[in-house]
Amino acid sequence: MELRRLGSSGMMVSPICLGTMTFGSPVEKDDAIRIVHGAMDSGINFIDTANVYEGYSRFMGSAGGVSEEILGAAIKDRREEVVLATKCGAPNGTGTHDMGLAPKTILRELDRSLQRLQTDYIDLYHVHWPDAQTPLETVLSAMETAYRQGKIRAFGVSNHFAWQLCELLWIADKRNWPKVVASQIPFSLLRRDYQNDLEFCEKHDIGVTPWQALQGGLLTGKYRRGHSAPAGSRMADSSWLAEPGEEIYDKIEATEELAKESGLSMTQYALAWALTQPAMTSLIVGAKSLGQVEEAVKGASATLSDEILQRQDALTPPPPNNAPVFNR
Ligand SMILES: NC(=O)c1ccc[n+]([C@@H]2O[C@H](COP(=O)([O-])OP(=O)(O)OC[C@H]3O[C@@H](n4cnc5c(N)ncnc54)[C@H](OP(=O)(O)O)[C@@H]3O)[C@@H](O)[C@H]2O)c1
């Protein structure tokens, strides 16, 4: 796989990033370590986790940490090969400072992540969700401290809109603090609500690294209208993925036709499509087996014709962009 620039960070990453949200349950430690090594051997150099990930046992406010511990064990002898991303800011306890983005919380969670990941630096440290109680300038002050201490190499945000990225760039410029280099948003051909933010990211050299480019598995072709979810799938085993409605099935089935015409599996097609979008740097795929990793890697090198892309736009259109522009 050809590596892509991770925004203005200077780092180069594979177009597929290994997501580790299922590490702990249902993916147990030994299997998870095999997946990490297999993914690295197949050319993936970018791995995403978070302080709160612990698989299906996760609930709002649970302690987390399991995914980071497993990943730390997996990469401890191959640390330099990995661009390692983790996050803070989602609730992981019931205390006042077990949630949110106060600098005290960010810096404490960073130290805990470093310990679990058995490393002394994070390549890309993310804010998981915006915190309504903490101004972005306060959040950025903690990132600047961590950056200066050498504990993080770059900082990114997740689930932020373009106006929030803009504010972060403005503060960084004013204070001479580190710039946001990456934006982790929910994005797939079925979920395009952040589409109009991509242009901003492209213009300001912010790499987009979306989560759920396979829409949790809906875009793999394994869920069929009128059939029960296959055994061992996310929909069968967890509450993380709900049965889609008729209208979504219409879109999935029509998309599958486009995949067939392109000579690709549905998974390969959904990933190849996402990689054609502006500022798209690396798709975080939550593979649960090595076979799924291999399928994702194939998708990253597939190409789609302009005609297919236009037909996909007609089928699952981007949101309207009503910005007034004078076209000369
Ligand atoms: N920043 C955030 O707020 C946020 C939120 C969520 C996730 N994330 C990150 O994004 C990553 C991906 O999220 P996700 O796992 O929810 O979404 P996803 O990548 O769209 O879905 C992954 C799931 O799809 C199924 N799958 C993958 N490849 C397949 C294949 N070739 N054939 C059949 N099924 C396949 C697997 O589930 P089954 O085999 O179990 O069906 C797998 O667990 C996470 O691991 C995490 O790192 C970030």
Ligand as a Chemical Component Dictionary entry (heavy atoms), coordinates in Angstrom:
data_LIG
# 
_chem_comp.id                   LIG 
_chem_comp.type                 NON-POLYMER 
_chem_comp.pdbx_formal_charge   0 
_chem_comp.three_letter_code    LIG 
# 
loop_
_chem_comp_atom.comp_id 
_chem_comp_atom.atom_id 
_chem_comp_atom.alt_atom_id 
_chem_comp_atom.type_symbol 
_chem_comp_atom.charge 
_chem_comp_atom.model_Cartn_x 
_chem_comp_atom.model_Cartn_y 
_chem_comp_atom.model_Cartn_z 
_chem_comp_atom.pdbx_ordinal 
LIG N1  N1  N 0  -13.511 8.345  17.283 1  
LIG C1  C1  C 0  -14.612 7.693  17.583 2  
LIG O1  O1  O 0  -15.532 8.235  18.195 3  
LIG C2  C2  C 0  -14.722 6.269  17.150 4  
LIG C3  C3  C 0  -15.950 5.591  17.277 5  
LIG C4  C4  C 0  -16.021 4.276  16.872 6  
LIG C5  C5  C 0  -14.895 3.636  16.348 7  
LIG N2  N2  N 1  -13.702 4.286  16.254 8  
LIG C6  C6  C 0  -12.488 3.619  15.695 9  
LIG O2  O2  O 0  -12.811 3.130  14.407 10 
LIG C7  C7  C 0  -12.585 1.724  14.340 11 
LIG C8  C8  C 0  -13.591 1.124  13.390 12 
LIG O3  O3  O 0  -14.892 1.229  13.920 13 
LIG P1  P1  P 0  -15.926 0.032  13.814 14 
LIG O4  O4  O 0  -15.206 -1.257 14.080 15 
LIG O5  O5  O -1 -17.094 0.370  14.644 16 
LIG O6  O6  O 0  -16.418 0.144  12.311 17 
LIG P2  P2  P 0  -16.125 -0.593 10.935 18 
LIG O7  O7  O 0  -14.674 -0.648 10.633 19 
LIG O8  O8  O 0  -17.037 0.056  9.968  20 
LIG O9  O9  O 0  -16.693 -2.079 11.208 21 
LIG C9  C9  C 0  -15.857 -3.100 11.601 22 
LIG C10 C10 C 0  -16.629 -4.396 11.724 23 
LIG O10 O10 O 0  -17.110 -4.807 10.447 24 
LIG C11 C11 C 0  -16.967 -6.222 10.316 25 
LIG N3  N3  N 0  -16.041 -6.457 9.202  26 
LIG C12 C12 C 0  -14.858 -5.836 8.920  27 
LIG N4  N4  N 0  -14.307 -6.332 7.803  28 
LIG C13 C13 C 0  -15.134 -7.270 7.339  29 
LIG C14 C14 C 0  -15.122 -8.136 6.220  30 
LIG N5  N5  N 0  -14.121 -8.123 5.338  31 
LIG N6  N6  N 0  -16.158 -8.995 6.043  32 
LIG C15 C15 C 0  -17.181 -9.029 6.925  33 
LIG N7  N7  N 0  -17.259 -8.249 8.033  34 
LIG C16 C16 C 0  -16.248 -7.371 8.248  35 
LIG C17 C17 C 0  -16.385 -6.730 11.639 36 
LIG O11 O11 O 0  -17.466 -7.064 12.520 37 
LIG P3  P3  P 0  -18.042 -8.533 12.741 38 
LIG O12 O12 O 0  -17.115 -9.525 12.080 39 
LIG O13 O13 O 0  -18.121 -8.667 14.213 40 
LIG O14 O14 O 0  -19.403 -8.491 12.133 41 
LIG C18 C18 C 0  -15.703 -5.509 12.200 42 
LIG O15 O15 O 0  -15.591 -5.531 13.604 43 
LIG C19 C19 C 0  -12.650 1.244  15.800 44 
LIG O16 O16 O 0  -11.969 0.023  16.018 45 
LIG C20 C20 C 0  -12.011 2.397  16.506 46 
LIG O17 O17 O 0  -10.583 2.293  16.437 47 
LIG C21 C21 C 0  -13.614 5.598  16.633 48 
# 
loop_
_chem_comp_bond.comp_id 
_chem_comp_bond.atom_id_1 
_chem_comp_bond.atom_id_2 
_chem_comp_bond.value_order 
_chem_comp_bond.pdbx_ordinal 
LIG N1  C1  SING 1  
LIG C1  O1  DOUB 2  
LIG C1  C2  SING 3  
LIG C2  C3  SING 4  
LIG C2  C21 DOUB 5  
LIG C3  C4  DOUB 6  
LIG C4  C5  SING 7  
LIG C5  N2  DOUB 8  
LIG N2  C6  SING 9  
LIG N2  C21 SING 10 
LIG C6  O2  SING 11 
LIG C6  C20 SING 12 
LIG O2  C7  SING 13 
LIG C7  C8  SING 14 
LIG C7  C19 SING 15 
LIG C8  O3  SING 16 
LIG O3  P1  SING 17 
LIG P1  O4  DOUB 18 
LIG P1  O5  SING 19 
LIG P1  O6  SING 20 
LIG O6  P2  SING 21 
LIG P2  O7  DOUB 22 
LIG P2  O8  SING 23 
LIG P2  O9  SING 24 
LIG O9  C9  SING 25 
LIG C9  C10 SING 26 
LIG C10 O10 SING 27 
LIG C10 C18 SING 28 
LIG O10 C11 SING 29 
LIG C11 N3  SING 30 
LIG C11 C17 SING 31 
LIG N3  C12 SING 32 
LIG N3  C16 SING 33 
LIG C12 N4  DOUB 34 
LIG N4  C13 SING 35 
LIG C13 C14 SING 36 
LIG C13 C16 DOUB 37 
LIG C14 N5  SING 38 
LIG C14 N6  DOUB 39 
LIG N6  C15 SING 40 
LIG C15 N7  DOUB 41 
LIG N7  C16 SING 42 
LIG C17 O11 SING 43 
LIG C17 C18 SING 44 
LIG O11 P3  SING 45 
LIG P3  O12 DOUB 46 
LIG P3  O13 SING 47 
LIG P3  O14 SING 48 
LIG C18 O15 SING 49 
LIG C19 O16 SING 50 
LIG C19 C20 SING 51 
LIG C20 O17 SING 52 
# 
